[in-house]
Structure formats: structure tokens, C-alpha cells
């Protein structure tokens, strides 16, 4: 047991603590699935797994609630696995090291897994309770939400029986979500040739670090820096004044996270060493000034490394730096119908050297289908001009808001009664699974809410303790008031 297991409401924190000790990277959810089946067995509940590792646990209605509309509580079992470079941690085997910092629960140097461990914990707390009134209940745990929504894509008709779905994967207490953006990934590959460089040349690693990173949907409008764009900006500027050769570029990791760190290995004639250092110092001063408010810890370093003996061919180097420079990143447009909602955005997620290829991952989001296609085409066109190979994922649909929703009315009423204020009713720019559920279960009436989580998809992820209590109180009251 850790200190978070003693927090209130104990019913939900107890399970979040247990889940934090279970490794659950995307596509490697076998341990959390085993845990869910053991849980179901302990409480004599029906559990079922489908072909894509989604799990549903069913609980009968409490006495007097047998005729209430059947409800699905939905969360996802996987978590984003991000850590700081100086942290020794294996997400396949190690437990998340949680700790309390004031009103926040955090993890030591890694993502916390509040997204969506707290949703899973909330569902388990409801299933294990014997003093909460509810109708027929299904707790639905999807697989691989973070890297491909495989569980939601693979869900088949007939697996679920409920009529109302409450998604427990939102991250802003006081906000009820009734719509979300759709998304698509655009993947780029450059082929290159290796060319020898003189062993006498000076080699160094340029590193961008200290950025906040974060969720490429929820936080794309926060003015955060993208390590890939910042590093490439320096290299592109350097290429105009200094002849250097590029051996490696390694930036970002996950398609749905804003890149926090990026590094490149370059080589130059020895007499140009100080010229690079001077150029980096000037650039660092400029970029830190640009991000003075949002990225206070941003830094760039230059470290001597062993000469690799090779670089990518100069033609590919130039095309790579130019196309990354031209590739859009961030908000493309704001919604014209919902105030302060990002409508369309794109994220330059990662740049990786792999064998004889350079692989670039980007993701686009929009609540308007045609705008989503346009954003993906914009990114594709930039790299097509550079001669790269491009492919798009199948994408996932958005969730169109339904203002006359019955579960929205119930949840709004519960929130006002409990907290004496109106909740905000919004759509979210992140990609929830709800749009995919509607393709298989078009009758579903859906809503999404959760406690406050900041810095999701980064090692700065933290969950606000007081809002977990409000999340729990709201969930219980909503279930008790579904007629």
C-alpha cells in the first residue's frame, strides 16, 4: 500500500493504487486484463473478453432499480508510457512510483497513468460497492486506446447491452463533454544513403530539453514548444551559414503527445566548432525569449560525441530539414460554433532514424470531417514535395454533440444539486472513443466527465485530489438518478 491508498474517497483511491502497480503499456494489457478477471471472480460478477482484448464486467441492478435504463461505464486499460531521459524505468515490469504533492498525485519521473487509470478505478469502485443504487450495469474496459484505439475499432455489435454510456476519460472537473474531435495519423518515410565523413571532423549532439510536452489534443492551444520544430529550426538556420552533416535526429515518441525532447548528431570541419557553439547560444537566447511564459525550463545543449564516420546524403538532409520546417504544427482553426474550442490541429509528433529510413509521425484532429481531410492533405503535400513516402491511418470519427441528450440532463441536474453551480457543457478537441462506439451502437446516449488531470501524456502528469472526490460524488449520484 502507498500513501495514495489512504486518500478519500477510499473506494476509488484504493483501486487506483492497485492499478498503479500493474504494468499496462498500450498493446501489452495482459496483466491488467488478468487483474480485471480476478476482480470479477472475487465479487462473483460476470466477465467477458472479446477478440481485441476489450473486457466487460456486468453487475445486476440493485433492488428496486431493475427497470432503470442499462448503463455502460467505459474507460481504457492502457496508459501512455513516457519518462524523463534521466529516469531508469521499465514500463513493461515496473510499478508507477506515485506520491502526493499538496493537492496533487504525481509520479516520479514518469507518466502517472491517471489517464485513464482513474476511470478504471471508478468503475471498479462502483462494481465492488454494496451501498450504491444503480440499474443494470456494464463496466467496459477498452484496449489500446492510446496508440490506435484498437479496442474501440474492433468492438463488435452485441458485446454490449447498455443504452447509456458514461465515458470516464475526461480530464477537467466541472466540464461535461458531449462531443469530441475525430483524428487521423499521417506517417512519412524518407529513404537515405549513408556517406562517409572524415574521421578528423568534430561531432556533437544538439539537445532540446526542458519542455512541458503534453496531450496533443487537450493542450495543443496552450502555446507549448515542440522539440522537433525547435531543433529543426536551429539546424535549418545553421545550414544556411555552416556546412555540416547530419547523422541522427531523434525527437518525440508518441503520436498523441507534443514532443518534449529532441536531439541531433551533426559533424563539421574542426575549425567550425566554435561557430556552431556561437550560433547555438544566439538561437537559445532567441527561442527562450519566445517561450518566456509557457516554457520556462526550455534549454539547448551542445555535447561532444564520438565521430560516427557517416552522415545521410546531403540531398536527403536538405529535404528533411526543409520539409520539417514547412510542416505545420499546432492549431489550424478554432470552432465557429463553440467558443474557445479548437476545431482543427496537427501535431508533429516524432522524428526517428530507423535503419536506412527516417520515419516521421504526425497526427491531425478536427471536429469537422472535411477540415480533418484538409489538414492531413496539407501535411502530406509538404512531404510529397520533398519526395518522401506518405501513408495515412484509417482515422477515427468524431462525436457530434447532442444537446437534447437525456444523460446530459440528468448529469447537469446532479452536478448543480451537489455543487451549487452549473457545469460547463463542451466538446473536447481530444479524441475520445465515443465516436467509434456510435458506428457499432448508434442508439447510445453518451456523456464524458472526470477529475482534473494536468500534463497528460508527459512525466508532468498530475491528478488533482479534491476533484477526484467530486468526480466520485457525481458518478454515484448520476447512477442513482437514472430512471
N, C-alpha and C positions, 0 to 999 in steps of 0.2 A: 504494500500500500504506500502511496505517496501522499504528500500534503494536499493535493487537489481532491483526493477521495473524501476528504473531510469537509469540503465546501458544501454550501447549501444552494439549491435543493440536493440533498444527498442522493436521491433516487437517480438523478441524471449524471452527477459527477462521478459516482461510483462506477458506472459503466464507461464513462469517458476515460477514466483512469485505466480500467482493464483493457480497453481498446488500444490505448497508447502503448501498451506493452506487446502488441501484436503487429509484426511487420506486415504491411499491406500496400506495397507499390502497385501501380497500375499493371494489369496483366499478370500479377502474382498474388492473387487474393485468396489462395487456397487455405491459408491459416485463419483468416477472418471468417471464411465460409465454414470451416470446421468448428470454429467458436460459435457461430450462429446456430449450427445444428445441435451442438452440445447444450446451448442455452434452451433451445426449443424442447429438447428431451427433458431437461431439468424441470421445466414448467409444464410438461405434458401438452405441448402445443404442436399442431400440425405444421410441418416444414416441407418445402419442396424446392428443388433447384432445376432450372431449365438448361438447355444445351449451351448457353453462352454465360453460365455461371451467375445468373440472377437468382436470388433467393427470396422466397416469400414465406412468412410465418403468419399463420392465421389464428385468431382468437375469437371465440364466440362472444356474442353480446352479453352484457351484464343483465341481470333480471330487470324486466320492465323496459328494456331498450331493444328487444328483439326485432321490432318493426322499424327501427331507425334506418336511414339510408346507409348502406355499407360504405365504409371509409377505407382508403388506402393511405398509409403514412409512408412516404418514399424518401429514401436517402441513398447515397452511394458508398460502397465499401472501400474504394481505393483512396489514396491520398497522393498529393504532389510530393515528390522526393527531391528537395533542394537543400543544400548545405553550404556553409561558408567554406572557402578553399582550405582554410587552416584547421578545419574540424575533421577528425578521424572518425568516420561513422559509416556503417554499412546498413542501408535501408532494408536489405534482404534478411538481416538477422538481428539487428539491434532494436532495443526499446527506445522510444522517444523520451528524452530527458526533460520532463516538464518541471516548471517551477512557478511560483507566484511572485509577481512584482506589482505591489499595490493592488489596483483593481483589475489586473490583467493576469491571465495564464499565458506563459510563453514556453518556448523550448530552447535548449542550449545549443545554439549554432545550427539548427535545422528548422525545417517547416514543422509546425505544431500538429497538423492533422485535424485541426478544428473543422476544416473543410474536408470531408463532411462527417468527421467523427462525432461531432456534437449532434448531428441529425440521427446517426445510428444510435447513439446513446439515448436520445429522447425516445425513439421508437422502442428500444429495449425496456426503458423505464416504464412506459405505458403497458407493455406486454406483461411485465412482471408484477404490476400493481394489482391489488385486490380491493382497492377503495376508490377507484375512478370509474364513473359511469361512461359507457360508450356502447354504440351499436356494433354490428358485425365488423370485425377489424382485420385488415391485412397490412402487415408491415413488409414493404417491398424494398429490397436492397439490391441496387443495380451494380454491375461490374464495369470497371474500366471507363468510368465517366471522364477522367481527366485527360486521357490520351487518345480517345477516339469514340467515346460514347458507345462502345461495343455492346454493352448490355441493353441500352435503350434501342439501338438499331436492331438487335437480334430478338427483341421481345416479340412473342407471337400472340395472336388473339387467343383468348381462352385461358391464359395463365392467370389473369386477374379477374376478380368478380365484382370489385367495388365500383361505385358510381361517383364518388367524390375522391379526389386525390389531393392530399396536402403534401407539397414538396418542402422538405426540411433542409434546404440547401441555400438559403439566403443569408446575407451577412450584414444586414443593417436593421437593428431593432427599431421598432416604430414604423417600419415600412412594410406594406403588404404588396407583394408583386403578383400581377395578373397578366404579365406578358414578358417576352424575352426576345433577344436577337437570334437570328439564325447565323450559321457560320460555314466557312469553307477554308481548307488549307491549300496553299499554293507552294509546291516544292520545286526547287531549282537545282540543277546539277551542271557544273562546269567540268569538262574534261581538260586535263593539262598534261604537259610533258615536263619531265624533270630535266633541268640543265645544270651542269657543273658550275660552281663558282670557285674562285681562287681560295686556297686554304689560308692565305695571308689576310683575307678580308676580315673585318671586325663584324661580329654578330651580336645582336642584342634582342631582348624581349621587351616590347612595349606593352604595358598592362594598364587597363582601365578598371578601377575597382571603387568600392565605397558607395555605389548607387543603391537606392532603395529597392529597385525591382518592384514586382507586384503583379496583380492579376491583369491580363491584357484586355479584359472587358471592363471590370469594375473601376480600374484605375488608369485607363488609357487617357482620360481627360484631366489628369492631375498635374500635367506638366513635368512628368518624371523623365529622367535621362535614359536613353537606350545605349548600352555599352557598345553594341555593334556599330551603331551610327556614329558615335563619338570617336571610336578608334579609327574607323574607316575615314572619317573626316580629316583626322590628323594625317593618315597615310596618303590620302589623295592630295592634300596640300603639300606634303613633303615631296611627293613625286614630281611636282611642278618645278622644284628648285634643286633637288638632290637625286642622283642616280642611286637607287637601292634595289635590292632584290628580295622578294617575299618568299619565305619558306613555309610559313604556317600562319593560319588565322583560326582562332578558337574562341568563339563568343556565344553566350547564351546556352540554354539547354532545352527548355520546354516550349512547345508551340503556343501555349496559353499563358506564358509568363513574359514580362518585359525583361530583357537581358540586363543583368546586374553587373556582370564582369565579362571582359573580353581581352584577349592577348594576341599579339602577332610577333613572329620572329622575322627580323629583317637583317640583311648583311650589306655592308658598304666597304668601299676602299678605306683603309685605316685613317687617312687624313681627313675623312668626313665625319668622324666620330663626334667631335665637339660641335659640329654644325647641327647634327641631329639633336644633341642634348639642348642646344640653344633654342632650336625650333620647338622642341617639346616644352621647354619652360615657358616660352611665349604663348603657345597654344593652351597650356594648362591654365595660365592666368586668365586667358580669354574665356575658356569654357567654364571655369569655376565662377566667373562673374555672371555668365549667362544663367547658371543654375544656382545662384546665390541663395535662393529661397527654398527650392524644392529638393536640392541635392547638396546639403551642407558638407557631407563627408566624401564627396567626389575627389578622386585623385588619379594621377597618371604617373607611372614609374617607368624607368629605363634600367634594365639589368643586363649585364654582360652574360652571354651564354656561349657554349661551345659551337664552333662553326659546323653547320650541318653538312657542308660540302655540296649542297644542291639548292636550287630555287625553282619555282614554277616558271614556265616560259614567260617572257616579257609581254607577249601579246595577251595571254590569259590574265596576267597580273593587271594590266591596264584595263581590260574589260571588266574584271571583277571589281576593282576599286571604283570605276566609273558607274557601274550599274548599281552597286550598293549605295553609292552617293545619291543616285537619282531615285532609288526605290523609296516610295512614300512610307512613312511610319506615323501613327497617331490618328487623331480624329480627322475624318474626311468631311463629315457633315453632322449637324445637330438636327434633332426631330423638329418638324414644323408643327406638330400636333400636341406633343407632350413637353412641357417646359423643362429645360435642363437635362434632357435625355439625349445621349449620344445616339445618333441614328446609324452612322456607318463609320467604321475604323479599320485600320490594318496594323499588324504587328510584325516587325522584322525580328523574328524570334531567335534564330541561331544561324551561325556560320561555322562549318566544320570541314576540316581536311580529312578525307577518308580514302585511304589507298591512293588511287590515281584520279580521284574525283573531289570536287569541292561541293558540298551539299549545303544549301541554304533553305531554311524553313520559315515560312511566313503564314500568317492566318488573318483572314478577313471576317468581319462581323457586320451585320446590318439587320434592322427590323423591317427593311423593305427588300423584297426578293430581287427586284431589278437593280437596286443600288448595290446589293451584295455581288451580283454578277459583274457589275461595272467595276467595283473595287478589285475583284480578283483579276479581271481583264487588264486593269491598269498596271498591276504588279507584273502580270505575265508579259505584257508588252515591253516593259523596261528591260527584262532579261532576254526576251526574244531578240531585241535589237543588239544585245551583246553576244548572241549566238549560243545561249545556254539551252539546255533541255528542260522543259517545264511540264509538270503534271498537276492536276487538281484532285483533291479528295472528292468523295461523293457529296460532302457537305451535310448539314442538318438543318431542318426547318425552324423558323421562329415560332413563337406562341403569340397569337393575336389576342389582345385584351378583350375581355367580355365584361362590360360594366354592369350588366344585369345578373351576374352570377349569384346564385343562392349562397354558396360557401363564402363569397366575398361579403355579403350582407351579414351573415352570421358572425364572421370574424371581426368585421368592423364594430358590430354591436358589443361583442365580448371585450374588445380592446378598450372601447370607450367606458364600459362598465368597470373594468379592472383598474384603469389608469387615468380616468377622468380627462381624457383628451382624445382627439381624433387621430387615427393613424394616417400616414401618407399612403395613398394608393398609386402605385407606379408600375411601369415596365422597367426591365433591367437590361443593360447592354451586354451582360454576360450571357453565355449560352447554357441555359438550363435544359434538362432532358424533356421538359413538358411538351415541347413541340413535336418531338418524336413519338411520345405516348399517344398523342391525338391521331397520328396516322394509323394506329392499330386500334385505338379505343376512342373514336370520335365523340362518344357520349359523355366523356369525363368532364366534370366541373372541377376546376383546379385553382389552387392558390399556393403561394410560397411565402414563408416567413422563417425567421431565425434570429439568433442573438447577434450582437455586433462582433465581427471579426475584421481586423485590420491587417494589411500586409500579406494577404493570402497568396500562396504560390511562391513565397520567399521565406528565408530564415527569420525575417522580421514578423512573421505571422504571430498574432496575439489575439486572445479572446477575452472580451470584457465580462468579468464575473457577474456584476449586478444584472446585466441584460440576459444572462442565462436563466436567472430566476424569472424574469418577465416572460421569456420565451416559453418556459415550462408552464407558468400560470396560464398563459394564453392558450397553449396547446390543450391543456386539460379542460379549460372552460369551453373551448370550441367543441371538443368531442362530446361534452356533456349536453351541449345545446343543439346538436344536430338531431332533428326530429325524425 
